[in-house]
Amino acid sequence: MVKAARIRAETLRFLPGNPWVRAMVSSNINNVLSDMYRVLHNSDAPEGSEWELACSMILGKLGMRPPWPSGPDAAAEWQLAQDVRVLRSAELMVISPSAHAAVMAAAATLEPGDITTLSRDRDVVTPAGLLVLPEPVVCVNRTGSQSDTLAYGWQFTTQHQLLPTAQYAGVRISTFMDRDGPVQPDDWRAAVAQARASGHPLPRLVPDGMYGMRGDRTITTASATFTELLTEKHKELQAALTQASAWRAEPVADIGEWAGGRVEDPDDDFACRYMFAFWRLVAQGVTTTTSTASAPTSSRTTGHPHDPAVRVVRLAQQVPAQRSAETGQEKQVRTYHHRWPVRMHKVRQWYPSAQEHRLIWRGPYIKGPADAPLMLGEKVYVADRR
């Protein structure tokens, strides 16, 4: 059981001003900006505009206002300030294993063009939130590096693109790794030990990536063909970024500890797909959200079970799994001893009253006996490389 309130408190104790975390975040931002700069330098972008364009596409999309910083250290300070802000002020939520499995299944159906239909005012449950997962999700990025994400934070923001008037309503997503999670290579253990010895121990939630999503319903009535084109263009850009970052690539470990398996994230968009699926499933009523005070004892996942400020997100429906089969004159009933998420499919449904298409899912649901253990996947991995 994830003790979300305790994890947040410990993180806020050790994150502000932590030089080790600042160095990690600065290195990440430097890599992201450098990769984008190299791609733009080899494109038809106006000569001399590459750095400004890269900052606009990366930092402006996150909500940073121009003028852009001179280097990654200043950008890291800004990112950490946003991470501390969401940790301190956002509504704290935990998600049950079954609801998490449903969101994972929904995220697997999404393409980049789908998430352009996001309306933050209609879809997002609260302007600022911190969602703690029941267990870390191990993601493998385009260079083969692995991270174990334990929490997602989000805040409403305004995206600033290259022109002063190019401002859009957006949502900034922060991802937090689990310091004590399943990804524990030797260099990570050494960094944790050195940070502790220096008097600046790493927080339980370690800031990792940050992503910007437009939330003004960029696409509403567009055809499926147009969303497919957006997806194609997104993948072309991501392929170019993968090529630009090839010098940092490393082998991917073969073993892991997350029962749901490992998420391959070559397009670096899993965080956006997960959060989009979470918000939409909540908005569609597929999940229910209650305070821990009214939640069943078995579903309370914080160290303060009666804290009304902590919200628990659970799946709204579950279907028992029993099948009957005729064998000669006998009727046999097969009873299952596990629960599992049934994969859903998405549809673009037309709403005449709003004169727009909206992305909805048929499903998901968890099948199996209510008191049986939840089975997320068939493979068990132990990740030993970050």
FENRAGI-V931680 format. One record per pair of residues at least 12 apart in sequence whose ideal C-beta (glycine too) atoms are under 10 Angstrom apart, sorted by the first residue. I is the first residue (numbers start at 1). J is the second residue. Records with the same first field share a line. If there is no record, write none. Layout:
I=J ; J
This chain:
1=94 ; 134 ; 298 ; 299 ; 300 ; 301 ; 302 ; 303 ; 305
2=94 ; 95 ; 132 ; 133 ; 134 ; 135 ; 136 ; 150 ; 151 ; 178 ; 301 ; 302 ; 303
3=94 ; 132 ; 204 ; 301 ; 302 ; 303 ; 304
4=92 ; 93 ; 94 ; 95 ; 130 ; 131 ; 132 ; 133 ; 150 ; 151 ; 292 ; 301 ; 302 ; 303 ; 304 ; 307 ; 310 ; 311 ; 312
5=92 ; 94 ; 132 ; 292 ; 301 ; 302 ; 303 ; 304 ; 305 ; 307 ; 309 ; 310
6=204 ; 302 ; 303 ; 304
7=87 ; 92 ; 130 ; 132 ; 150 ; 151 ; 176 ; 178 ; 179 ; 203 ; 204 ; 205 ; 302 ; 303
8=87 ; 88 ; 90 ; 92 ; 130 ; 132 ; 151 ; 153 ; 176 ; 203 ; 204 ; 205 ; 302 ; 310
9=87 ; 204 ; 303
10=179 ; 201 ; 203 ; 204 ; 205
11=83 ; 84 ; 87 ; 130 ; 151 ; 176 ; 179 ; 202 ; 203 ; 204 ; 205 ; 206 ; 207
12=84 ; 87 ; 88 ; 203 ; 204 ; 205
13=201 ; 203 ; 204
14=179 ; 195 ; 196 ; 200 ; 201 ; 202 ; 203 ; 204 ; 205 ; 206
15=80 ; 83 ; 84 ; 87 ; 176 ; 202 ; 203 ; 204 ; 205 ; 206 ; 207
16=80 ; 81 ; 83 ; 84 ; 87 ; 88 ; 203
17=80 ; 84 ; 200
18=80 ; 195 ; 198 ; 200 ; 201 ; 202 ; 203 ; 206 ; 207
19=195 ; 198 ; 200
20=191 ; 192 ; 194 ; 195 ; 196 ; 198 ; 200 ; 201 ; 202 ; 203 ; 206
21=76 ; 80 ; 83 ; 195 ; 200 ; 202 ; 203 ; 206 ; 207
22=73 ; 76 ; 77 ; 79 ; 80 ; 200 ; 207
23=73 ; 76 ; 191 ; 195
24=76 ; 177 ; 191 ; 195 ; 202 ; 206 ; 207 ; 208
25=72 ; 73 ; 75 ; 76 ; 77 ; 78 ; 79 ; 80 ; 83 ; 206 ; 207 ; 208 ; 209 ; 210
26=71 ; 72 ; 73 ; 74 ; 75 ; 76 ; 77 ; 79 ; 80
27=72 ; 76
28=72 ; 75 ; 76 ; 79 ; 145 ; 207 ; 208 ; 209 ; 210
29=58 ; 59 ; 69 ; 71 ; 72 ; 73 ; 74 ; 75 ; 76 ; 78 ; 79 ; 209 ; 210
30=71 ; 72 ; 73 ; 75 ; 76
31=72 ; 143 ; 145 ; 244 ; 245 ; 248
32=54 ; 57 ; 58 ; 59 ; 72 ; 75 ; 209 ; 210 ; 241 ; 245 ; 268
33=51 ; 54 ; 55 ; 57 ; 58 ; 59 ; 68 ; 69 ; 71 ; 72 ; 75
34=54 ; 72 ; 244 ; 245 ; 248
35=54 ; 58 ; 142 ; 143 ; 240 ; 241 ; 242 ; 243 ; 244 ; 245 ; 246 ; 247 ; 248
36=50 ; 51 ; 53 ; 54 ; 55 ; 56 ; 57 ; 58 ; 237 ; 240 ; 241 ; 244
37=50 ; 51 ; 53 ; 54 ; 55 ; 58 ; 244
38=50 ; 54 ; 240 ; 241 ; 243 ; 244 ; 245
39=53 ; 54 ; 57 ; 237 ; 238 ; 239 ; 240 ; 241 ; 242 ; 243 ; 244 ; 245
40=52 ; 53 ; 54 ; 57 ; 240 ; 244
41=53 ; 54 ; 244
42=240 ; 243 ; 244
43=237 ; 240
49=162
51=68 ; 70
52=66 ; 67 ; 68 ; 162
53=161 ; 162
54=68
55=67 ; 68 ; 69 ; 75 ; 160 ; 162
56=68 ; 159 ; 160 ; 161 ; 162 ; 163 ; 166
57=161 ; 162 ; 212 ; 237
58=75 ; 210 ; 212
59=75 ; 78 ; 79 ; 160 ; 210 ; 212
60=158 ; 159 ; 160 ; 161 ; 162 ; 166 ; 167 ; 168 ; 170 ; 212
61=157 ; 159 ; 160 ; 161 ; 168 ; 170 ; 172 ; 210 ; 211 ; 212 ; 213 ; 214
62=75 ; 78 ; 79 ; 82 ; 157 ; 159 ; 160 ; 170 ; 172 ; 173 ; 174 ; 210 ; 211 ; 212
63=78 ; 82 ; 155 ; 156 ; 157 ; 158 ; 159 ; 160 ; 170 ; 171 ; 172 ; 210 ; 212
64=78 ; 79 ; 82 ; 157 ; 159 ; 160 ; 172 ; 212
65=78 ; 158 ; 160 ; 167
66=160 ; 161 ; 162 ; 164
68=160
75=210
76=207
78=210
79=172 ; 174 ; 207 ; 209 ; 210
80=174 ; 207 ; 210
82=153 ; 155 ; 157 ; 172 ; 174 ; 207 ; 210
83=153 ; 155 ; 172 ; 174 ; 175 ; 176 ; 203 ; 205 ; 206 ; 207 ; 208 ; 210
84=207
85=128 ; 153 ; 155 ; 174
86=128 ; 129 ; 130 ; 151 ; 152 ; 153 ; 154 ; 155 ; 172 ; 173 ; 174 ; 176 ; 207
87=130 ; 151 ; 153 ; 174 ; 176 ; 203 ; 205 ; 207
88=128 ; 130
89=127 ; 128 ; 130 ; 155
90=126 ; 127 ; 128 ; 129 ; 130 ; 131 ; 153 ; 154 ; 155 ; 174
91=125 ; 126 ; 127 ; 128 ; 129 ; 130 ; 131 ; 309 ; 310 ; 311
92=129 ; 130 ; 131 ; 132 ; 151 ; 153 ; 292 ; 302 ; 307 ; 309 ; 310 ; 311
93=125 ; 126 ; 129 ; 130 ; 131 ; 132 ; 151 ; 152 ; 278 ; 282 ; 289 ; 310 ; 311 ; 312 ; 313
94=130 ; 131 ; 132 ; 133 ; 134 ; 151 ; 292 ; 295 ; 299 ; 300 ; 301 ; 302 ; 310 ; 311 ; 312 ; 313 ; 314
95=131 ; 132 ; 133 ; 134 ; 152 ; 278 ; 282 ; 287 ; 289 ; 301 ; 311 ; 312 ; 313 ; 314 ; 315
96=134 ; 287 ; 288 ; 295 ; 298 ; 299 ; 301 ; 312 ; 313 ; 314 ; 315 ; 366 ; 374
97=133 ; 134 ; 135 ; 259 ; 260 ; 299 ; 301 ; 314 ; 315 ; 339 ; 341 ; 366 ; 373 ; 374 ; 376
98=134 ; 287 ; 299 ; 314 ; 315 ; 317 ; 318 ; 339 ; 340 ; 341 ; 364 ; 365 ; 366 ; 368 ; 370 ; 374 ; 376
99=134 ; 278 ; 281 ; 282 ; 286 ; 287 ; 288 ; 289 ; 299 ; 312 ; 313 ; 314 ; 315 ; 316 ; 341 ; 364 ; 366
100=131 ; 133 ; 134 ; 135 ; 137 ; 260 ; 274 ; 278 ; 287 ; 313 ; 314 ; 315 ; 341 ; 374 ; 376
101=134 ; 260 ; 315 ; 339 ; 340 ; 341 ; 342 ; 364 ; 366 ; 374 ; 375 ; 376 ; 377
102=277 ; 278 ; 281 ; 286 ; 287 ; 314 ; 315 ; 316 ; 317 ; 341 ; 342 ; 343 ; 344 ; 361 ; 363 ; 364 ; 365 ; 366
103=131 ; 133 ; 273 ; 274 ; 275 ; 276 ; 277 ; 278 ; 279 ; 280 ; 281 ; 282 ; 286 ; 287 ; 313 ; 315 ; 341 ; 364
104=133 ; 137 ; 260 ; 261 ; 263 ; 270 ; 273 ; 274 ; 277 ; 278 ; 341 ; 343 ; 364 ; 376 ; 377
105=277 ; 281 ; 340 ; 341 ; 342 ; 343 ; 344 ; 361 ; 363 ; 364 ; 365 ; 366 ; 376
106=273 ; 274 ; 276 ; 277 ; 278 ; 280 ; 281 ; 284 ; 286 ; 341 ; 343 ; 344 ; 345 ; 346 ; 361 ; 363 ; 364
107=137 ; 263 ; 269 ; 270 ; 271 ; 272 ; 273 ; 274 ; 275 ; 276 ; 277 ; 278 ; 281
108=263 ; 270 ; 273 ; 274 ; 277 ; 343 ; 344
109=273 ; 277 ; 343 ; 344 ; 345 ; 346 ; 359 ; 361 ; 363 ; 364
110=231 ; 269 ; 270 ; 272 ; 273 ; 274 ; 276 ; 277 ; 280 ; 346 ; 359 ; 361
111=227 ; 228 ; 230 ; 231 ; 232 ; 234 ; 235 ; 267 ; 269 ; 273 ; 346
112=227 ; 228 ; 230 ; 231 ; 232 ; 233 ; 234 ; 235 ; 237 ; 238 ; 267 ; 269 ; 272 ; 273
113=218 ; 219 ; 222 ; 224 ; 225 ; 226 ; 227 ; 228 ; 229 ; 230 ; 231 ; 232 ; 233 ; 234 ; 359
114=219 ; 227 ; 230 ; 231 ; 273 ; 276 ; 277 ; 280 ; 346 ; 348 ; 359
115=213 ; 214 ; 218 ; 219 ; 227 ; 230 ; 231 ; 234 ; 269 ; 272 ; 273 ; 275 ; 276 ; 277 ; 280 ; 359
116=213 ; 214 ; 216 ; 217 ; 218 ; 219 ; 220 ; 222 ; 226 ; 227 ; 230 ; 231 ; 234 ; 276 ; 359
117=217 ; 218 ; 219 ; 220 ; 222 ; 227 ; 276 ; 280 ; 348 ; 356 ; 357 ; 358 ; 359
118=169 ; 170 ; 171 ; 213 ; 214 ; 215 ; 216 ; 217 ; 218 ; 219 ; 272 ; 275 ; 276 ; 279 ; 280 ; 359
119=169 ; 214 ; 215 ; 216 ; 217 ; 218 ; 220 ; 279 ; 283 ; 356 ; 358
120=154 ; 156 ; 157 ; 169 ; 170 ; 171 ; 213 ; 214 ; 215 ; 216 ; 217 ; 279
121=156 ; 169 ; 215 ; 216 ; 217
122=215 ; 217 ; 279 ; 280 ; 283 ; 354 ; 358
123=171 ; 215 ; 217 ; 276 ; 278 ; 279 ; 280 ; 282 ; 283 ; 284 ; 358 ; 359
124=154 ; 156 ; 171 ; 213 ; 215 ; 275 ; 276 ; 278 ; 279 ; 280 ; 282 ; 283
125=154 ; 278 ; 279 ; 282 ; 283 ; 287 ; 289 ; 311 ; 313
126=154 ; 155 ; 156 ; 279 ; 282 ; 289 ; 311
127=154 ; 155 ; 156 ; 157 ; 171
128=153 ; 154 ; 155 ; 156 ; 171 ; 172
129=152 ; 153 ; 154 ; 155 ; 275 ; 278 ; 279 ; 311
130=151 ; 152 ; 153 ; 154 ; 155 ; 174 ; 176 ; 205
131=150 ; 151 ; 152 ; 153 ; 154 ; 274 ; 275 ; 278 ; 311 ; 313
132=150 ; 151 ; 152 ; 153 ; 176 ; 205 ; 301 ; 302 ; 310
133=148 ; 149 ; 150 ; 151 ; 152 ; 176 ; 178 ; 274 ; 301
134=150 ; 301 ; 374
135=148 ; 150 ; 178 ; 181 ; 182 ; 257 ; 258 ; 259 ; 260 ; 376
136=148 ; 149 ; 150 ; 151 ; 176 ; 177 ; 178 ; 180 ; 181 ; 182 ; 183 ; 257 ; 258 ; 383
137=149 ; 150 ; 152 ; 175 ; 178 ; 181 ; 258 ; 260 ; 261 ; 262 ; 263 ; 265 ; 270 ; 271 ; 274
138=178 ; 181 ; 182 ; 183 ; 253 ; 256 ; 257 ; 258 ; 260 ; 261 ; 262 ; 263 ; 381 ; 382 ; 383
139=175 ; 177 ; 183 ; 208 ; 209 ; 262 ; 263 ; 264 ; 265 ; 268 ; 270 ; 271 ; 274 ; 383
140=252 ; 253 ; 256 ; 262 ; 263 ; 264 ; 265 ; 266 ; 270 ; 383 ; 385
141=209 ; 242 ; 245 ; 248 ; 249 ; 252 ; 263 ; 264 ; 265 ; 266 ; 267 ; 268 ; 270
142=238 ; 239 ; 241 ; 242 ; 243 ; 244 ; 245 ; 246 ; 248 ; 249 ; 264 ; 265 ; 266 ; 267 ; 268
143=242 ; 245 ; 246 ; 247 ; 248 ; 249 ; 250 ; 252 ; 266
144=248 ; 249 ; 250 ; 251 ; 252 ; 253 ; 266 ; 385
145=183 ; 185 ; 245 ; 248 ; 249 ; 250 ; 252 ; 385 ; 386
146=177 ; 182 ; 183 ; 185 ; 250 ; 252 ; 253 ; 256 ; 262 ; 263 ; 265 ; 381 ; 383 ; 384 ; 385 ; 386
147=175 ; 176 ; 177 ; 178 ; 181 ; 183 ; 206 ; 208 ; 209 ; 263 ; 265 ; 383 ; 386
148=176 ; 177 ; 178 ; 179 ; 180 ; 181 ; 182 ; 183 ; 184 ; 206 ; 208 ; 256 ; 257 ; 258 ; 383 ; 386
149=175 ; 176 ; 177 ; 178 ; 181 ; 183 ; 205 ; 208 ; 209 ; 263 ; 270 ; 271 ; 274
150=175 ; 176 ; 177 ; 178 ; 179 ; 180 ; 181 ; 204 ; 205 ; 206 ; 208
151=174 ; 175 ; 176 ; 177 ; 178 ; 204 ; 205 ; 208
152=173 ; 174 ; 175 ; 176 ; 211 ; 271 ; 274 ; 275 ; 278
153=172 ; 173 ; 174 ; 175 ; 176 ; 205 ; 207 ; 210 ; 275
154=171 ; 172 ; 173 ; 174 ; 211 ; 213 ; 271 ; 275 ; 278 ; 279
155=170 ; 171 ; 172 ; 173 ; 174
156=169 ; 170 ; 171 ; 172 ; 215
157=169 ; 170 ; 171 ; 172 ; 212 ; 213 ; 215
158=170 ; 172
159=171 ; 172 ; 212 ; 213 ; 214 ; 215 ; 216
168=212 ; 214 ; 215 ; 216 ; 218
169=214 ; 215 ; 216 ; 217
170=212 ; 213 ; 214 ; 215 ; 216
171=211 ; 212 ; 213 ; 214 ; 215 ; 272 ; 275 ; 276 ; 279
172=210 ; 211 ; 212 ; 213 ; 215
173=209 ; 210 ; 211 ; 212 ; 213 ; 271 ; 272 ; 274 ; 275 ; 276
174=205 ; 207 ; 208 ; 209 ; 210 ; 211 ; 271
175=205 ; 206 ; 207 ; 208 ; 209 ; 210 ; 211 ; 270 ; 271 ; 274 ; 275
176=203 ; 204 ; 205 ; 206 ; 207 ; 208 ; 209
177=202 ; 204 ; 205 ; 206 ; 207 ; 208 ; 209 ; 386
178=204 ; 205 ; 206 ; 208
179=191 ; 192 ; 195 ; 201 ; 202 ; 203 ; 204 ; 205 ; 206
180=192 ; 202 ; 204
181=204 ; 206 ; 257 ; 258 ; 383 ; 386
182=255 ; 256 ; 257 ; 258 ; 262 ; 381 ; 382 ; 383 ; 384
183=253 ; 256 ; 257 ; 258 ; 382 ; 383 ; 384 ; 385 ; 386
184=257 ; 382 ; 383 ; 384 ; 385 ; 386
185=253 ; 383 ; 384 ; 385 ; 386
186=384 ; 385 ; 386
187=385 ; 386
188=202 ; 206 ; 384 ; 385 ; 386
191=206 ; 386
192=206
208=271
209=268 ; 270 ; 271
210=271
211=268 ; 269 ; 270 ; 271 ; 272 ; 275
212=272
213=269 ; 271 ; 272 ; 275 ; 276 ; 279
215=279
217=356 ; 358
218=230
219=348 ; 356 ; 357 ; 359
220=351 ; 354 ; 355 ; 356 ; 357 ; 358
221=348 ; 350 ; 354 ; 355 ; 356 ; 357
222=348 ; 356 ; 357
223=348 ; 357
224=348 ; 357
227=348 ; 357 ; 359
231=267
234=267 ; 269
235=266 ; 267 ; 269
237=267
238=266 ; 267 ; 268 ; 269
239=266 ; 267
241=266 ; 267 ; 268
242=266 ; 267 ; 268
245=268
250=385 ; 386
251=385
252=264 ; 383 ; 385
253=381 ; 382 ; 383 ; 384 ; 385 ; 386
254=381 ; 382 ; 383 ; 384 ; 385
255=379 ; 380 ; 381 ; 382 ; 383 ; 384 ; 385
256=379 ; 380 ; 381 ; 382 ; 383 ; 384
257=380 ; 381 ; 382 ; 383 ; 384
258=376 ; 377 ; 379 ; 380 ; 381 ; 382 ; 383
259=373 ; 374 ; 375 ; 376 ; 377 ; 378 ; 379 ; 380 ; 381
260=341 ; 374 ; 375 ; 376 ; 377 ; 378 ; 379 ; 380 ; 381
261=376 ; 377 ; 378 ; 379 ; 380 ; 381
262=377 ; 379 ; 381 ; 383
276=359
277=344 ; 346 ; 361 ; 364
278=313
280=346 ; 358 ; 359 ; 360 ; 361
281=313 ; 315 ; 316 ; 344 ; 360 ; 361 ; 363 ; 364
282=313 ; 316
283=358 ; 360
284=316 ; 358 ; 359 ; 360 ; 361
285=316 ; 317
286=315 ; 316 ; 317 ; 344 ; 360 ; 361 ; 363 ; 364 ; 365
287=312 ; 313 ; 314 ; 315 ; 316 ; 317
288=312 ; 313 ; 314 ; 315 ; 316 ; 317
289=311 ; 312 ; 313 ; 314 ; 316
290=308 ; 311 ; 312 ; 313 ; 314
291=306 ; 307 ; 308 ; 309 ; 310 ; 311 ; 312
292=304 ; 305 ; 306 ; 307 ; 308 ; 309 ; 310 ; 311 ; 312
293=305 ; 306 ; 307 ; 308 ; 309 ; 310 ; 312
294=306 ; 308 ; 312
295=310 ; 311 ; 312 ; 313 ; 314
296=312 ; 314
298=371
299=312 ; 313 ; 314
300=312
315=341 ; 364 ; 365 ; 366
316=365
317=363 ; 364 ; 365 ; 366
318=339 ; 365 ; 366 ; 367 ; 368 ; 369 ; 370
319=339 ; 342 ; 363 ; 365 ; 366 ; 367 ; 368
320=335 ; 336 ; 339 ; 367 ; 368 ; 369 ; 370 ; 372
321=334 ; 335 ; 336 ; 337 ; 338 ; 339 ; 340 ; 342 ; 366 ; 367 ; 368 ; 369 ; 372
322=334 ; 335 ; 336 ; 367 ; 368 ; 369
323=335 ; 336
335=368 ; 369 ; 372
336=367 ; 368 ; 369 ; 372 ; 375
337=368 ; 369 ; 372 ; 373 ; 375
338=367 ; 368 ; 369 ; 372 ; 373 ; 374 ; 375 ; 376
339=366 ; 367 ; 368 ; 369 ; 370 ; 371 ; 372 ; 373 ; 374 ; 375 ; 376
340=366 ; 367 ; 368 ; 372 ; 373 ; 374 ; 375 ; 376 ; 377
341=363 ; 364 ; 365 ; 366 ; 367 ; 368 ; 374 ; 375 ; 376 ; 377
342=363 ; 364 ; 365 ; 366 ; 367 ; 368
343=363 ; 364
344=360 ; 361 ; 362 ; 363 ; 364 ; 365
345=361 ; 362 ; 363 ; 364
346=359 ; 360 ; 361 ; 362 ; 363
347=359 ; 360 ; 361 ; 362
348=360
349=362
